[in-house]
Amino acid sequence: MKQRLGIAFLALVCCLIVTTPLFSDVVETPTPDRVIEIPMRDGVKLPANVYLPHGEKAAKLPCVLVRHPLGKDAVDPMWVALTKRGYVLVVQSTRSFCDVSGRSVPYLTDGWSDEHKPADGYDTVQWLASAEFCNGVVSTVGVSATGITEFLLAPASPPNLCCQYIEMAAPSMYQYAVFPGGQFRKEMVEGWLQIHRRHPSVIDWLKSRPCYDAFWSRFNAIDYADQVRVPQLHLGGWFDLFLQGTLDAFYAAQQHSQSEVRHKHKLIVGPWGHRYRWSSKLGEFQLSPVQLTPPVNITQEKWLDFHVKNMKNGVEEAPTVQYYVMGPFDGSESKGNRWRSASSWPPPGAEYERFYFSSDKLFHEKQCDKKPIPIPFDGANPVPTIGGRNLFVPDGPRDMKEVFSRNDVASFFTEPLQEDIEVTGRLWANIYVGDLEKEQDVCLRLVDVWPTGEHYLIAEGATHVPRKEYTSKDPQLVIVDLWSTSMVFAKGHKVGLLVSASNYPAYDLSFAPNEKGTAFSIHLSKKYPSSLALPIMKENMIVEKKEDKEHLLVQ
């Protein structure tokens, strides 16, 4: 009994972390109308809770499926609210949850497969389609962990799958969750696996596979985007830990999914972190109702009503892409802090500009600095994670003054801007590193420096550099991916970049826990020009969205 209560409590904790309502009414979670077991092709039966619309217990209705690594009892009221719209809700325990030993790797049997290997998502959809309570139409919804099961299900292409609503999830576990930049994402992965009651051996197993291989390809739905045959809505946030996965999954679906659905996918990206559903705060700042709600608010109810019930509610006419352009977080005057729309991602109009390092400055021209800048490292006192795209430590835009003031962090800044500049798209940096005696991390943080002195984090990234790759004494090029953003750096502000050899506990230190000394040096010369590349939106290319009232959805 105590064990069952413990599991239920952990399920509730994780459910609060990754799912609470924002775009739907909050309702009390009822007792399921039925508890069923759904057979898989290998004979395993996975339990599921069934929630039926009140007063329609004998009718055959469209079914909405949630496949949950935290089990069938980790139910979000947002999902149960769908029963009020005439949908049958089914919340199913995935196979890893049913493994009480905790030694199985989550999601291992949730994806596509051949006829001889498990494909639990496919089998579930097809079984539900013929269930006595279903009319043959099955759709999926999910956020975070349950959104990942949606991504893995899509390439299996079950014939009775109708549409998907995917929020803040990773379409590939290696690139967007476990090893972004080749470095183990410590706080997120270890915390997530502990909440999901995985045995420590699972963490060790994953950490032992730092290189992308056939094992990780089993979790990469983007490579199979050409098998997607249903419309998907992708929802993400600029400070969400799976942000780039959301953007890349939408791009892959729009470019490579089955031709009949390519024009039906939608993307919404707001100024949100992973917890936006239960908190209206973003880092140190309070979000307004306008920031929390897209101009054309495509809720999961409206998405399902349109694709399942063919209701004319405005979804089809809604912009393909809606994204929020951030600005100064205190709301001070700028060309940012507004929603825009586009027909694709990334939106047209951005041109990359390089900003070259020199001493503590960023310039448009290559510099002549000959003396490299050493970056110290102390495994006993790593540079701390403050803000960013995190799960179990505070996320969002936070003042980097504690990081900026450290002697193991190099800082580079533009002069105060003479006008607003909008940065929208993917961010990259080319860092020429020398003195690399052992494997290290190159960690970057892009900051908005206010005239009053604050350094607010906008984007970050890290690249793990194995020492074995480098045999020459010459500086080596390290490319660091800071993922994407949409941000207006206002007139009078500075664009800043902080460089360090650690960002802990966001990224692991197991490769050098007791090391102390110079991790590497940054080269700044014309021959080795370290630089930051930013996609600058040109003023004459910015197309403002139409008035919101022209895109209102039918309630």
LOVO-975302 format. One record per residue (C-alpha): x, y, z; residue in three letters. Coordinates in steps of 0.2 Angstrom, whole numbers, plus 5000, padded with zeros to 4 digits. Each point is the difference from the previous one (the first is absolute). Example, Ala and Ser with C-alpha at 12.3 -4.5 7.8 and 13.67 -1.06 7.14 Angstrom:
<nodes>
506249785039ALA 500650174997SER 
</nodes>
This chain:
<nodes>
500050005000MET 501450125005LYS 500949964983GLN 498450044990ARG 499850175010LEU 501850044996GLY 499849974982ILE 498450105000ALA 500950155009PHE 501449994987LEU 498850004986ALA 499250155007LEU 501650105002VAL 500649974982CYS 498250034994CYS 500150175009LEU 501850034992ILE 499549974982VAL 498150024999THR 498850125007THR 498650094990PRO 500250164992LEU 499049994984PHE 498649905008SER 498850005014ASP 500649935016VAL 498949855006VAL 500149885014GLU 500849834994THR 498649875002PRO 500149825003THR 500249914983PRO 498449924993ASP 501049844995ARG 501749935003VAL 500549894986ILE 501549904993GLU 500550034982ILE 501049854992PRO 501650034991MET 500649894985ARG 501249905012ASP 498649965012GLY 500450135013VAL 498550105007LYS 500150185004LEU 498850075012PRO 499050164996ALA 498750115008ASN 498450044990VAL 499050165003TYR 498450014991LEU 498950164997PRO 498650015012HIS 498449944994GLY 500749924985GLU 500749845007LYS 499249884987ALA 500550114985ALA 501549974988LYS 501050165000LEU 501750064994PRO 501449955012CYS 501450115006VAL 501649905006LEU 501350055012VAL 501449885002ARG 500950045017HIS 501749945007PRO 499450045017LEU 498549894999GLY 498150014996LYS 499650095017ASP 501150154996ALA 498550094992VAL 500050184996ASP 498350095002PRO 500350084983MET 499949834992TRP 498449955010VAL 499250174994ALA 499949924983LEU 498649895005THR 498950155001LYS 500350024982ARG 499449834996GLY 501649914999TYR 500549835009VAL 501650035009LEU 501249855002VAL 501650025011VAL 501149854998GLN 501649945010SER 501549984989THR 501049845001ARG 501450075010SER 498850065014PHE 499449825001CYS 501749945004ASP 500150015019VAL 501949965000SER 500350174992GLY 501349934989ARG 499250024983SER 500450164989VAL 498550114998PRO 499350014982TYR 500949854994LEU 498449914993THR 499050164997ASP 500650044982GLY 499949934983TRP 500549824996SER 499949854989ASP 498749875003GLU 501149895011HIS 500550145013LYS 498850095012PRO 499250164994ALA 498950045014ASP 499350164994GLY 499549934983TYR 499249855009ASP 499050115012THR 499350114987VAL 499449864989GLN 499349915015TRP 499050155006LEU 499350034983ALA 499049845001SER 499650025018ALA 498150005005GLU 500150185006PHE 501050074984CYS 499350054983ASN 501649954992GLY 500950185001VAL 501450025012VAL 501150155003SER 501450045013THR 500450145011VAL 501550025012GLY 501250125008VAL 501949965004SER 500149825004ALA 498349964992THR 500550114985GLY 501549894998ILE 498949844998THR 499050104987GLU 501650034990PHE 500549825000LEU 498249944995LEU 499950124985ALA 501249904988PRO 499149845004ALA 498650074990SER 498549905007PRO 498650014988PRO 498750065013ASN 501150155007LEU 499150174995CYS 501150145008CYS 501250055013GLN 500250145012TYR 501850005006ILE 500750125014GLU 501850035006MET 500749834995ALA 501649934993ALA 499849914983PRO 501849935002SER 500649955017MET 501950014996TYR 500050184992GLN 498750095010TYR 500049915017ALA 501449885006VAL 501550064990PHE 499850184992PRO 501650064994GLY 500849835004GLY 499950035019GLN 498949915012PHE 498650115006ARG 500249965018LYS 498650095010GLU 498749964988MET 500349824996VAL 500549945018GLU 498550095008GLY 498849944987TRP 500649815002LEU 499950015019GLN 498250074999ILE 499649864988HIS 500749875013ARG 501449944988ARG 501449905007HIS 501750095001PRO 500649874987SER 498950094987VAL 500950165003ILE 501749914999ASP 499549914984TRP 499450174991LEU 501650095006LYS 501149864992SER 499350044983ARG 500650184997PRO 500149974981CYS 498550004989TYR 499849824993ASP 498649874995ALA 499450005018PHE 499650185000TRP 499350004983SER 498549905007ARG 499550165009PHE 500250124985ASN 498350034992ALA 500750144989ILE 500949884990ASP 498349924996TYR 499050164997ALA 499649934982ASP 498949875009GLN 498950135009VAL 498350004992ARG 498950105013VAL 500050195004PRO 501050055015GLN 500050165010LEU 501750035008HIS 500050125015LEU 501650065009GLY 500850145009GLY 501650104999TRP 500649945017PHE 499349824998ASP 501349865002LEU 499449924984PHE 499950164990LEU 501149964985GLN 499249834999GLY 498350084998THR 500650114986LEU 500949874991ASP 498649885001ALA 498850124993PHE 501250044986TYR 500349824996ALA 498149975000ALA 499750154988GLN 501349954988GLN 500049815000HIS 498349935007SER 498849924988GLN 499550134987SER 498250015004GLU 500350065018VAL 501650114998ARG 498950164999HIS 499049955015LYS 501350015014HIS 500150155012LYS 501350075011LEU 499850115016ILE 501550065009VAL 499850125015GLY 501150095013PRO 499849855012TRP 501049875009GLY 499649825003HIS 498850045015ARG 499050134992TYR 498449915002ARG 499950025019TRP 501050165002SER 499950174991SER 501850045005LYS 501450004988LEU 501750005009GLY 499950165011GLU 498650074991PHE 498150004999GLN 499249954984LEU 498450104994SER 498449924993PRO 500650054983VAL 501649915001GLN 499249845007LEU 498749994986THR 500450004981PRO 498950124989PRO 499249844992VAL 499849895015ASN 500049834993ILE 499549895016THR 500149824999GLN 498150005000GLU 499950104985LYS 501449904991TRP 499049845003LEU 498350074996ASP 500750064983PHE 500949844995HIS 498849875008VAL 498350084999LYS 500350124985ASN 499450155009MET 500350164991LYS 500850095015ASN 501450104991GLY 501549885003VAL 500249984981GLU 500250194997GLU 501150035015ALA 501850044997PRO 501249854997THR 501250075012VAL 499750125015GLN 501550055010TYR 500350135013TYR 501550134998VAL 500750035017MET 500650175005GLY 500650085016PRO 499249905014PHE 499550155010ASP 498950054985GLY 501050164996SER 499850074983GLU 500749904985SER 499449924984LYS 499949835009GLY 498749935013ASN 498749964986ARG 499349854991TRP 500449974982ARG 499449874987SER 500949924985ALA 499749864987SER 501549905005SER 501549985012TRP 501250095001PRO 499050154994PRO 500850094985PRO 500950165002GLY 501549965011ALA 501850024994GLU 501449935010TYR 501350125007GLU 501649955009ARG 500650095015PHE 501949975003TYR 500849985017PHE 501350135006SER 500650025018SER 498350025008ASP 499150074985LYS 499049944985LEU 500350084983PHE 499449984982HIS 501849994994GLU 501349885003LYS 501350055013GLN 501949995002CYS 500149945018ASP 501449885001LYS 499949955018LYS 498749865004PRO 498950015015ILE 500249855012PRO 498449935008ILE 500349925017PRO 499149855006PHE 499749935018ASP 499049845002GLY 499750045018ALA 499350174996ASN 499250004983PRO 499150144992VAL 498249995006PRO 498449984990THR 499050155002ILE 498450014989GLY 499849934983GLY 499149854993ARG 499949895015ASN 498849885008LEU 500549985019PHE 501050165003VAL 499350184997PRO 499850044982ASP 499650154989GLY 500950174998PRO 501050035016ARG 501450135004ASP 501749924997MET 500950125012LYS 500649855010GLU 500749924985VAL 500750164992PHE 501050045015SER 501049845000ARG 501849994995ASN 499749834991ASP 498750094987VAL 500650104985ALA 498750144995SER 499850084983PHE 498850154997PHE 499550114986THR 500050195002GLU 498350075006PRO 498849984985LEU 499650154990GLN 498349924995GLU 499049855004ASP 500549844991ILE 498949844999GLU 500949835001VAL 498849874994THR 500649824995GLY 501549885004ARG 501550065010LEU 501749944997TRP 501850045006ALA 501749954993ASN 501249995014ILE 501949974996TYR 500749915015VAL 501849965005GLY 500949925014ASP 498749865000LEU 500949865011GLU 498549905004LYS 498249994995GLU 499050155005GLN 498450094998ASP 499850174991VAL 498550085008CYS 499250164993LEU 498650125006ARG 499350144990LEU 499450145011VAL 499150174998ASP 501050135010VAL 498950145006TRP 500550185002PRO 499849975019THR 501349865000GLY 498949845000GLU 500549864989HIS 498549904996TYR 500249834992LEU 499249984983ILE 500749834993ALA 501449885005GLU 500949854993GLY 501449885003ALA 501249894989THR 501049865008HIS 501749984992VAL 500849835001PRO 501950035002ARG 500449854988LYS 499350104985GLU 501450125001TYR 501849954997THR 500750174993SER 500650145011LYS 499150124989ASP 498450085007PRO 498549894995GLN 498350064994LEU 498549965012VAL 498350044994ILE 498750035014VAL 498249994997ASP 499050125011LEU 498349944992TRP 498850144995SER 499150155006THR 499050154995SER 500650165009MET 500150184998VAL 501650085008PHE 499450175003ALA 500950174997LYS 501250035013GLY 500249825005HIS 501549894996LYS 500149834993VAL 501149895011GLY 500849834999LEU 500749915016LEU 501249854997VAL 500549875013SER 500549825001ALA 498649955011SER 498150035003ASN 499549895014TYR 498949915004PRO 499250034983ALA 501549904992TYR 501049865008ASP 501750015007LEU 500449825001SER 501450014987PHE 501050115012ALA 499350015018PRO 501650035009ASN 500950104986GLU 500750185003LYS 501050114988GLY 499850074983THR 498649914990ALA 500450094984PHE 500450164992SER 499050114988ILE 500950074985HIS 499550164993LEU 501250044985SER 499650034982LYS 500749824996LYS 498949935014TYR 498550115001PRO 498849945014SER 498350074996SER 498150005004LEU 498849994986ALA 498350085002LEU 498550004988PRO 499550184999ILE 498350044994MET 500150144987LYS 498750145003GLU 499450004982ASN 499749825001MET 498949995015ILE 498249984996VAL 498850045015GLU 498649885003LYS 498250064996LYS 498950065014GLU 499649865012ASP 498150024997LYS 500249944982GLU 500649835007HIS 498849975014LEU 499549825002LEU 498249955003VAL 499749965018GLN 
</nodes>
